[in-house]
Amino acid sequence: MALPSAGVSAGVMERDGMGGYGDQNAAASASTRTTSSERARGGALLALAGLLVLSGCGTGDDDSSDASSPGGSSSAKPPAKSSAPPKPADGTDLAACADGRCEVQVSASAKLPVPRKLKVASVRVESVGSGSVTVVGRYLGNSQGGFCTGRSCNSSGSGGGFKLTLGPDSTGSQNGLSITALTVSGGTAVLRLAPVD
């Protein structure tokens, strides 16, 4: 009977069906190694599959990915900037209206000096609401009349006086004066005054 080699662990020797001897412990050890390595590979595959699933999952709230972009990558869009109202050319300098042309920010009770040649006087801001501004004044001379254009405009005149109520992007005129409300918000309005063409 031959002795097992040094590389084989000592164990119970049994005759196999072909007349040879095998080492039950070595076979059991090899079987255990195979099972352990298969488990390790299976565990690694499961971990990899889990990572792939998690990386492909989103919250469902963001549909901004662009599948048509090269490589299927999505490009982040910058957040939309809130548009600030335009700054009036003449700021709050109401005296700039003395020549009949100005762009100013006004609030209630602001007095707008305009030249007499426009056939109006005592022009002032009566009120500024959440969506409109009201301007009142007096007619000069026998001429009385005006017009309105835009989404929200109301023009009226009686007893020698007039009233214009303007929403954003609306224009009204009285005699020779045209007033456009550029913006209306927060208790202020930006008005553009000009002679009627």
QUIQUI-V740867 format. One record per residue. N is the residue number from 1. RES is the residue in one small letter. SS is DSSP state (~ for helix, > for strand, _ for the rest). PHI is phi as a letter, one per 20 degrees, with the letter a starting at -180 (* if undefined). Layout:
BEGIN
n-><N,N>
res-><RES,RES>
ss-><SS,SS>
phi-><PHI,PHI>
END
This chain:
BEGIN
n-><1,2,3,4,5,6,7,8,9,10,11,12,13,14,15,16,17,18,19,20,21,22,23,24,25,26,27,28,29,30,31,32,33,34,35,36,37,38,39,40,41,42,43,44,45,46,47,48,49,50,51,52,53,54,55,56,57,58,59,60,61,62,63,64,65,66,67,68,69,70,71,72,73,74,75,76,77,78,79,80,81,82,83,84,85,86,87,88,89,90,91,92,93,94,95,96,97,98,99,100,101,102,103,104,105,106,107,108,109,110,111,112,113,114,115,116,117,118,119,120,121,122,123,124,125,126,127,128,129,130,131,132,133,134,135,136,137,138,139,140,141,142,143,144,145,146,147,148,149,150,151,152,153,154,155,156,157,158,159,160,161,162,163,164,165,166,167,168,169,170,171,172,173,174,175,176,177,178,179,180,181,182,183,184,185,186,187,188,189,190,191,192,193,194,195,196,197>
res-><m,a,l,p,s,a,g,v,s,a,g,v,m,e,r,d,g,m,g,g,y,g,d,q,n,a,a,a,s,a,s,t,r,t,t,s,s,e,r,a,r,g,g,a,l,l,a,l,a,g,l,l,v,l,s,g,c,g,t,g,d,d,d,s,s,d,a,s,s,p,g,g,s,s,s,a,k,p,p,a,k,s,s,a,p,p,k,p,a,d,g,t,d,l,a,a,c,a,d,g,r,c,e,v,q,v,s,a,s,a,k,l,p,v,p,r,k,l,k,v,a,s,v,r,v,e,s,v,g,s,g,s,v,t,v,v,g,r,y,l,g,n,s,q,g,g,f,c,t,g,r,s,c,n,s,s,g,s,g,g,g,f,k,l,t,l,g,p,d,s,t,g,s,q,n,g,l,s,i,t,a,l,t,v,s,g,g,t,a,v,l,r,l,a,p,v,d>
ss-><_,_,_,_,_,_,_,_,_,_,_,_,>,>,>,_,_,_,_,_,>,>,>,~,~,~,~,~,~,~,~,~,~,~,~,~,~,~,~,~,~,~,~,~,~,~,~,~,~,~,~,~,~,~,~,~,_,_,_,_,_,_,_,_,_,_,_,_,_,~,~,~,_,_,_,_,_,_,_,_,_,_,_,_,_,_,_,_,_,_,_,_,_,~,~,~,~,~,~,_,_,>,>,>,>,>,_,_,_,_,>,>,_,_,_,~,~,~,_,>,>,>,>,>,>,>,>,>,_,_,_,_,>,>,>,>,>,>,>,_,_,_,_,_,_,>,>,>,>,_,_,_,>,>,>,>,>,>,_,_,>,>,>,>,>,>,_,_,_,>,>,>,>,>,_,_,>,>,>,>,>,>,>,>,>,_,_,>,>,>,>,>,>,>,>,_,_>
phi-><*,e,e,f,f,f,f,d,f,f,a,f,e,c,e,e,f,d,n,e,d,c,d,f,f,f,f,f,f,f,f,f,f,f,f,f,f,f,f,f,f,f,f,f,f,f,f,f,f,f,f,f,f,f,f,e,e,c,e,n,e,d,d,e,f,d,f,e,f,g,m,m,e,e,d,f,e,f,f,f,e,f,e,e,f,f,f,f,g,d,l,d,f,f,f,f,e,f,e,n,c,a,c,c,e,c,c,g,m,f,d,d,f,c,f,f,f,e,m,c,b,l,e,b,e,f,b,c,e,f,c,b,c,d,d,c,a,d,e,d,n,e,e,b,r,a,b,c,b,o,f,b,b,c,c,b,b,a,l,n,c,c,b,c,d,c,e,g,m,d,c,c,c,c,l,e,d,d,c,d,e,f,b,b,a,l,n,c,c,d,d,d,d,b,f,f,f>
END
